[in-house]
Amino acid sequence: MPRSRRLRIVCGLIVCCFWNTASLVRGDFQDGFESSKTAWQLRHSDCQARILVHERQFQDAHSGAGCEHLEIRMGRGTYAHLSYDIPPVRVIDELKPGLWIKSNGRHLQLLVRVVLPRTIDPQSGKPLKFLIRGSRYELVGQWQRLSINRCRESMMAQIPSLRSQFGSTVDPKQAFIDMIVLNTYAGPGTTKIWTDDLRIATPIISSAQFTKQDQPDLETSNTSPILRVNKTTTTSTDPGIQLQGPLLLVEKRPFFPRIIEYNGESFQWLQKLGFNTVALKHQPTADQIVTAKRLGMWLIVPPKAPSAGHSLQTIRDRCLAFDLGNNLTQDDLPAISQTVRSIRDLESPN
């Protein structure tokens, strides 16, 4: 399997109980920049930054065959931010985002964008976003790995300042990272940059409700396709679960699923580890439904007819999503569509 922009371990398809589509992704995220398609975008600058060259090169890479090369002309200022969108990932100290770069300038810096889904920016009306900073580039003309250690600690260090600016309601709970940022400013002139081997080490990446809205409905990778959330707001027939723009709301509050596959552990123990959603391989038992409800946890279940003893409505009371399986391709779309129709038919009283 090529290294280029792969999501390792597992990539599955799920259909949420509010009958919309979303993705569930687990494992490390890494991009080896091996394909011909460029990934970085010039997002913001205060130095009249202008890209002169932007290409994939297949020579002098840090590892493998490819790397991404840019040449950017800049005036006087302090920043010229390149951005790289990633699947949303919960902010924990173990993330350790890292990127190898080479440049003809000094002091380029790695950053990540943090989103606080429980705090609304009064100016934009959207979740509050801010940057946390990592290491700087100093080895001119040589490959150097930039990284951010202890992401959560760095995020929490900024919360007092954010509260002084936006009020005491700033809430860091369920914070996630959705973008890698590289500040390429190295002074006036033309800065040349090569990037390679982007990696985020994390036990779980969950993008079930924070998918990019401006992408096509189906995006293929080297593992399996990912169905994206539709752009329009969708409300569930269950008033407790709904989409509000890019946010998943449960009981009218933003909800960030922390998902683990079930292997016989007690729900109480999984909750103590920080998980709030359990992905089951089989239909839940009556005891599992009762326990999940008591603990305030949610379930992801296979799209099968309910077993004897409880109805579809009973399952849906604690069902966050239906798992359609792994390693699916575009050839599976007709069967997926039929499964979705079958689930809707089960819900319909007629």
C-alpha positions in Angstrom: 0.0 0.0 0.0 1.5 3.4 -0.9 2.3 5.8 2.0 0.5 8.7 0.4 -2.1 10.2 2.7 -3.3 6.9 4.1 -5.4 6.3 7.1 -3.9 3.2 8.7 -5.6 0.4 10.6 -9.3 0.7 9.8 -11.5 3.0 7.7 -15.3 2.2 7.9 -18.6 3.5 6.8 -21.4 4.3 9.2 -24.9 5.7 8.8 -26.0 7.9 11.7 -29.4 7.4 13.4 -30.5 10.7 12.0 -30.2 9.1 8.6 -27.3 11.1 7.4 -23.8 9.8 6.4 -20.6 10.2 8.2 -17.2 8.6 8.7 -15.5 6.7 11.4 -11.7 6.5 11.2 -9.2 4.9 13.6 -5.5 4.9 13.6 -2.5 7.1 12.9 -2.7 9.7 10.1 0.3 10.1 7.9 1.1 11.5 4.5 4.3 10.6 2.7 3.6 13.0 -0.2 4.0 10.2 -2.7 1.2 11.1 -5.1 1.2 13.9 -7.7 -1.5 15.9 -6.1 -0.4 18.8 -3.9 -1.9 19.2 -0.4 -0.8 22.6 1.1 -2.8 25.7 0.6 -1.8 29.3 1.3 -4.4 30.4 3.8 -3.5 33.7 5.5 -0.5 36.1 5.4 0.3 39.7 6.5 3.3 40.0 4.1 1.6 39.9 0.7 2.7 36.3 0.2 2.5 34.9 -3.3 3.2 31.3 -4.4 5.6 31.1 -7.3 6.1 27.4 -7.5 4.0 24.6 -6.0 4.6 21.0 -7.1 5.3 17.5 -6.0 9.0 16.5 -6.6 10.2 13.0 -6.8 13.8 13.6 -5.9 15.7 14.5 -2.7 12.7 13.5 -0.5 13.3 12.9 3.2 12.0 9.3 2.7 10.3 7.4 -0.1 10.2 9.0 -3.5 8.1 12.2 -3.2 7.9 15.4 -1.3 6.0 18.7 -1.7 7.9 21.8 -2.8 6.8 25.4 -2.7 8.5 28.7 -3.5 6.8 31.7 -1.9 7.7 35.4 -2.4 7.0 37.6 0.7 7.3 41.2 1.8 7.7 42.5 5.3 5.5 40.9 7.9 5.3 38.1 10.5 3.4 35.2 9.0 2.5 33.3 5.8 0.4 30.3 6.8 0.2 27.1 4.7 -2.7 24.9 5.8 -3.3 21.1 5.5 -6.7 19.8 6.4 -6.8 16.6 8.5 -9.6 14.4 9.9 -10.6 15.9 13.2 -8.8 14.4 16.2 -9.3 14.8 19.9 -6.7 17.0 21.6 -4.5 14.7 23.8 -0.9 15.0 24.8 -0.1 11.8 22.9 -0.8 13.2 19.5 2.7 14.6 18.8 2.0 16.0 15.3 5.3 16.0 13.3 6.4 17.2 9.9 9.8 17.0 8.1 10.8 20.2 6.3 13.8 21.6 4.4 14.1 25.3 3.5 16.5 28.1 2.6 15.2 30.2 5.4 15.1 30.1 9.2 12.4 30.2 11.9 9.6 28.4 10.0 7.2 27.1 12.6 4.7 24.2 12.9 1.3 24.9 14.4 -2.1 23.2 14.6 -5.6 24.6 14.7 -7.7 23.8 17.7 -11.5 23.9 17.6 -13.7 24.2 20.7 -17.1 22.8 19.7 -18.7 23.8 23.0 -17.7 27.5 22.6 -19.2 29.7 20.0 -17.1 32.6 18.5 -19.5 35.7 18.9 -18.1 37.2 15.7 -18.5 34.2 13.4 -21.3 32.3 15.1 -19.2 29.1 14.7 -17.1 27.1 17.1 -14.1 29.0 18.5 -10.8 28.3 16.7 -7.2 29.1 17.7 -3.6 28.0 17.0 -1.1 26.3 19.2 2.6 26.5 18.3 5.3 23.9 18.0 9.0 23.9 17.2 10.9 26.1 14.7 13.1 25.3 11.8 16.8 26.2 12.2 18.9 23.8 10.1 19.0 25.8 6.8 19.3 23.5 3.8 18.8 20.3 5.8 15.8 18.2 6.6 14.6 18.8 10.1 11.5 17.4 11.9 9.2 20.0 13.4 6.8 18.8 16.1 4.3 19.8 18.8 4.7 17.9 22.1 2.0 17.9 24.8 -0.8 19.3 22.7 -3.4 19.3 25.4 -1.0 21.1 27.9 -0.3 23.7 25.3 -4.0 24.2 24.6 -4.9 24.5 28.3 -2.2 27.1 28.7 -4.1 29.4 26.3 -7.6 28.9 28.0 -7.1 31.7 30.6 -6.2 34.2 27.8 -9.2 33.1 25.7 -11.5 33.4 28.7 -10.3 37.0 29.3 -11.1 37.7 25.6 -14.3 35.8 25.1 -15.7 35.3 28.6 -15.7 32.6 31.3 -17.9 30.3 29.1 -14.9 29.2 27.0 -15.0 25.4 27.4 -12.1 23.2 26.3 -14.0 20.0 26.7 -14.2 17.8 23.5 -11.6 20.1 21.8 -10.2 18.7 18.5 -7.6 19.5 15.9 -8.7 19.8 12.3 -5.7 21.5 10.5 -1.9 21.4 10.4 -0.4 24.9 9.8 3.1 25.8 8.7 4.2 29.4 9.2 6.6 29.8 6.2 7.7 33.4 6.9 11.4 33.7 7.0 11.8 37.4 6.1 11.3 39.4 2.8 12.3 37.6 -0.4 11.6 34.2 -1.8 11.5 31.2 0.6 11.9 27.7 -0.7 10.2 24.9 1.2 10.1 21.1 0.9 7.8 19.1 3.2 7.6 15.3 3.8 6.4 12.7 6.2 3.5 14.3 8.0 2.4 12.1 10.9 0.0 12.4 13.8 0.3 9.5 16.3 -3.1 8.9 17.9 -5.1 5.9 19.2 -8.3 7.2 17.8 -9.4 9.6 15.1 -13.1 10.2 15.0 -14.6 12.4 12.2 -18.2 11.3 12.6 -19.6 14.8 12.8 -16.7 17.1 11.8 -16.2 16.1 8.1 -15.4 18.8 5.5 -18.6 20.1 4.0 -17.1 21.4 0.8 -15.9 18.0 -0.4 -17.7 15.6 -2.7 -20.1 13.0 -1.2 -17.6 10.2 -1.8 -13.9 10.4 -1.2 -11.7 7.4 -2.0 -8.5 6.5 -0.3 -6.1 3.6 -0.5 -8.2 1.7 2.1 -11.9 2.4 1.6 -14.3 5.2 0.7 -15.6 7.7 3.2 -19.1 9.0 2.9 -19.2 12.7 3.8 -21.9 14.6 5.8 -24.3 16.5 3.5 -24.0 20.3 3.6 -27.6 20.9 4.6 -28.6 20.7 8.2 -30.5 17.5 9.1 -32.7 16.9 12.1 -33.3 13.4 13.4 -36.8 12.0 13.9 -35.3 11.5 17.4 -35.1 15.1 18.8 -32.1 14.1 20.9 -29.8 13.7 17.9 -29.3 16.2 15.1 -26.8 18.0 12.9 -26.5 21.7 13.2 -24.1 22.7 10.4 -21.0 20.7 10.9 -21.8 19.9 14.6 -23.4 16.8 15.9 -25.8 17.7 18.7 -27.0 15.2 21.3 -29.7 16.4 23.6 -29.1 19.9 22.2 -25.4 19.9 23.2 -22.3 19.5 20.9 -21.1 15.9 21.1 -17.7 14.5 20.1 -17.8 10.7 19.9 -14.8 9.0 21.6 -15.3 5.5 20.0 -13.9 2.1 20.9 -14.6 -1.3 19.4 -16.2 -3.6 21.9 -14.4 -6.8 22.9 -16.2 -7.9 26.0 -15.1 -5.2 28.4 -17.6 -3.6 30.9 -19.1 -0.4 29.8 -18.2 1.2 33.1 -14.5 0.4 32.6 -14.6 1.8 29.1 -16.2 5.0 30.4 -13.5 5.4 33.0 -10.9 5.3 30.1 -12.6 8.3 28.5 -14.8 6.6 25.9 -18.4 7.7 25.4 -19.4 5.5 22.4 -19.0 1.7 22.0 -18.9 0.1 18.5 -20.6 -3.3 18.7 -20.1 -6.2 16.2 -23.6 -7.6 17.0 -27.0 -6.3 17.9 -26.9 -5.0 21.5 -28.5 -7.0 24.3 -31.2 -5.6 26.5 -28.7 -5.3 29.4 -26.2 -3.4 27.1 -28.9 -0.9 26.1 -29.9 -0.4 29.8 -26.3 0.0 30.9 -25.5 2.4 28.1 -28.5 4.6 28.9 -27.6 4.6 32.6 -24.0 5.6 31.9 -25.0 8.2 29.3 -23.0 6.2 26.6 -23.9 5.6 23.0 -23.7 2.6 20.7 -22.8 2.0 17.1 -24.5 -1.2 15.8 -24.7 -3.3 12.6 -27.7 -2.5 10.4 -29.7 -5.6 11.1 -33.2 -6.2 12.2 -33.7 -6.1 16.0 -33.5 -9.4 17.8 -36.4 -10.7 19.9 -37.0 -8.9 23.1 -36.6 -5.3 22.0 -37.8 -3.1 19.2 -35.9 -0.8 16.8 -37.1 2.2 18.8 -35.5 0.6 21.9 -32.2 0.2 20.1 -32.4 3.7 18.6 -32.8 5.2 22.1 -29.0 4.6 22.5 -27.9 4.2 18.9 -25.6 6.9 17.6 -24.9 5.2 14.2 -25.2 2.1 12.1 -21.9 0.6 11.0 -22.0 -0.5 7.4 -18.6 -2.4 7.4 -15.0 -2.0 6.4 -12.9 -2.0 3.2 -15.9 -0.9 1.1 -15.5 0.4 -2.5 -17.6 2.3 -5.0 -18.9 -1.1 -6.2 -20.6 -1.5 -2.8 -22.7 1.7 -3.1 -25.8 0.0 -4.6 -25.8 -2.5 -1.7 -25.2 0.4 0.8 -28.1 2.4 -0.6 -30.4 -0.7 -0.2 -29.2 -1.1 3.4 -30.0 2.5 4.1 -33.5 2.1 2.6 -34.0 -1.0 4.7 -33.1 0.8 7.9 -35.6 3.6 7.0 -38.3 1.0 6.3 -37.7 -0.5 9.8 -38.2 2.9 11.3 -41.4 3.6 9.3 -44.6 2.6 11.1 -46.1 1.7 7.7 
